[in-house]
Amino acid sequence: MTAIRVLLVDDDPLVRAGLSFMMGGAEDIEIVGEAADGGEVEALVDRTRPDVVLMDIRMPAVDGLAATETLRRRADAPQVVVLTTFHADEQVLRALRAGAAGFVLKDTPPAEILAAVRRVAAGDPVLSPAVTRQLMAHAAGTAADTRRAHARQRIAALNDREREVAVAVGRGLANAEIAARLFMSVATVKTHVSRTLAKLGLNNRVQIALLAHDAGLLEDTEGR
């Protein structure tokens, strides 16, 4: 089995050392590089070709938000998982909108961080339904009417089935759960998700969830 290549980005050398030590014992994960600032990331990605970047959100020169935005614009972009000390933070939300596949708290148990890296490498976001709801609630306080209008305009590109799947993704459901709820195969769900990503120009399911929230789709279907 090919090891998952991971790049660590954090301005605290103790955090990097701890993550490196923890992950070094996993046979399926390889630490391919470390950076102390977001400004070093793109060159390191070119050199080390990681599958996953664990990215600190707060760094003194170039922060994790700017680095994530730069990375996710690349055609060969690695997955990004944000490292943070806060569950719901405006910078975390901005990183997710920029294409990060999720986030983990710095005090997360080692086994869960390893699981998060494996999930993201496999194409799954690292956001539990509970955390998704918390983030959505935080976003609700900052979203402007213009954001909702823009989101609804983008959602209009979807057909009815794609819209239903987008709502289910927004509620934090996995593909198997969506398939059972909407009476379709898992393969069909994956196809709808892929088409939705392509139509909306998004990187991952987290961005679908955020757009569905911004458009008010989760409110529109509440209680149905």
C-alpha positions in Angstrom: 0.0 0.0 0.0 1.3 3.4 -0.9 1.9 5.6 2.1 -0.1 8.9 2.5 2.4 11.7 2.0 1.9 14.5 4.6 3.3 18.0 4.9 3.2 19.7 8.3 2.9 23.5 8.5 3.0 25.2 11.9 5.1 28.0 13.3 5.4 26.2 16.6 8.3 23.7 16.5 6.9 21.7 19.4 3.6 21.2 17.6 5.5 20.0 14.4 7.6 17.7 16.5 4.6 16.2 18.3 2.7 15.6 15.0 5.8 14.2 13.3 6.4 11.8 16.3 2.8 10.7 16.4 2.5 10.1 12.7 5.9 8.5 12.4 4.6 5.4 14.0 1.8 4.9 11.4 2.9 2.5 8.6 0.5 4.1 6.0 1.6 7.7 6.6 4.9 9.4 5.6 5.9 12.9 6.8 7.6 14.4 3.7 8.3 17.8 4.9 7.8 20.6 7.5 7.3 24.4 7.2 7.2 27.1 9.8 5.2 29.6 7.7 2.6 29.6 5.0 5.1 31.4 2.7 7.2 28.3 2.5 4.4 25.9 1.5 4.1 26.2 -2.2 7.8 25.6 -2.8 7.7 22.6 -0.4 4.6 21.2 -2.2 6.5 21.4 -5.5 9.4 19.6 -4.0 7.7 16.9 -1.8 4.3 16.3 -3.6 2.2 15.7 -0.5 -1.2 14.1 -0.6 -2.3 16.0 2.5 -1.2 19.3 4.1 -1.8 19.8 7.8 -2.0 23.6 8.0 -1.9 25.9 11.0 -4.4 28.7 10.6 -2.4 31.3 12.5 1.2 32.1 11.5 3.0 35.4 11.8 4.0 36.1 8.2 1.8 34.2 5.7 -1.1 32.6 7.6 -2.8 29.3 6.8 -5.8 31.0 5.1 -3.6 32.7 2.4 -1.5 29.5 2.0 -4.7 27.4 1.6 -6.1 29.8 -1.0 -2.8 29.6 -3.0 -2.6 25.8 -2.8 -6.2 25.1 -3.8 -5.9 27.2 -7.0 -3.3 24.7 -8.2 -4.4 22.0 -10.8 -2.5 19.4 -8.7 -3.7 20.7 -5.3 -3.1 18.5 -2.3 -5.9 18.2 0.3 -5.6 20.7 3.1 -6.7 20.1 6.7 -6.6 23.2 8.9 -5.1 23.0 12.4 -6.9 25.2 14.9 -7.6 25.8 18.6 -11.2 26.9 17.9 -14.3 25.0 16.8 -16.0 27.9 15.1 -13.8 30.7 13.9 -14.1 33.1 11.0 -10.7 32.2 9.6 -11.6 28.5 9.7 -14.7 29.2 7.8 -12.8 31.2 5.2 -10.3 28.4 4.8 -13.1 25.9 4.2 -14.6 28.2 1.6 -11.2 28.4 0.0 -11.1 24.6 -0.4 -9.8 23.1 2.8 -11.2 19.6 3.3 -11.9 20.2 7.0 -10.2 20.9 10.2 -8.9 19.3 13.4 -8.4 20.8 16.8 -4.8 20.8 18.1 -5.9 19.0 21.2 -7.5 16.2 19.2 -6.5 12.7 20.3 -3.7 11.3 18.1 -5.8 8.4 16.8 -8.4 10.9 15.5 -5.8 13.0 13.8 -4.5 9.9 12.0 -8.0 9.0 11.1 -8.6 12.5 9.7 -5.6 12.3 7.5 -6.7 9.0 6.1 -10.2 10.2 5.5 -9.1 13.3 3.7 -6.6 11.3 1.6 -9.5 9.0 0.6 -11.6 12.0 -0.5 -13.9 12.4 2.5 -14.2 15.7 4.4 -13.2 16.0 8.1 -16.4 17.5 9.5 -18.8 15.7 11.7 -22.5 16.6 11.4 -22.3 18.3 14.9 -19.3 20.4 13.9 -20.9 21.2 10.6 -24.0 22.6 12.4 -21.8 24.6 14.7 -20.0 26.2 11.8 -23.2 26.9 10.0 -24.6 28.6 13.0 -21.5 30.8 13.2 -21.7 31.6 9.5 -25.3 32.6 9.9 -24.3 35.5 12.0 -21.9 36.9 9.4 -23.6 36.0 6.1 -24.9 39.0 4.2 -28.0 39.1 2.0 -25.7 39.5 -1.0 -24.1 36.2 -0.2 -27.4 34.5 -0.1 -28.5 36.0 -3.4 -25.2 35.0 -5.0 -25.4 31.4 -3.6 -29.0 31.0 -4.8 -27.9 32.1 -8.3 -25.2 29.5 -8.3 -27.4 26.7 -7.0 -29.9 27.4 -9.8 -27.4 25.6 -12.1 -28.3 22.3 -10.4 -31.2 20.1 -11.4 -33.7 18.9 -8.8 -31.8 15.7 -7.9 -28.5 17.4 -7.6 -30.1 20.0 -5.4 -31.5 17.3 -3.1 -28.0 15.7 -2.9 -26.5 19.1 -2.1 -28.9 19.6 0.8 -28.0 16.1 2.1 -24.3 16.9 1.9 -25.0 20.2 3.7 -26.6 18.2 6.5 -23.4 16.2 6.9 -24.7 12.9 5.6 -22.3 10.3 4.1 -22.9 8.9 0.6 -24.5 5.7 2.0 -26.9 7.7 4.2 -27.8 10.0 1.2 -28.4 6.9 -0.9 -30.7 5.4 1.7 -32.6 8.6 2.2 -33.1 9.5 -1.5 -33.6 5.9 -2.7 -30.6 5.7 -5.0 -27.4 3.7 -5.2 -24.2 5.0 -3.6 -22.6 5.1 -7.1 -25.4 7.4 -8.3 -24.9 9.7 -5.2 -21.2 9.9 -6.1 -22.1 10.8 -9.7 -24.4 13.6 -8.5 -21.8 14.9 -6.1 -19.1 15.0 -8.9 -21.5 16.8 -11.2 -22.4 19.3 -8.6 -18.8 20.0 -7.9 -18.1 20.5 -11.6 -21.2 22.7 -12.2 -20.5 24.9 -9.2 -16.7 25.1 -9.7 -16.1 23.7 -6.2 -13.3 21.6 -4.8 -15.0 19.4 -2.2 -18.1 18.5 -0.2 -17.4 21.0 2.5 -17.8 23.8 0.0 -21.1 22.3 -1.2 -22.3 22.3 2.4 -21.3 25.9 2.9 -23.0 27.0 -0.4 -26.2 25.1 0.5 -26.2 26.9 3.8 -25.6 30.3 2.2 -28.4 29.7 -0.3 -30.8 28.9 2.6 -31.5 25.4 1.4 -31.1 23.9 4.8 -33.6 26.3 6.2 -36.0 25.7 3.3 -36.0 21.9 4.0 -36.0 22.0 7.8 -38.6 19.6 9.2 -39.4 18.0 5.8 
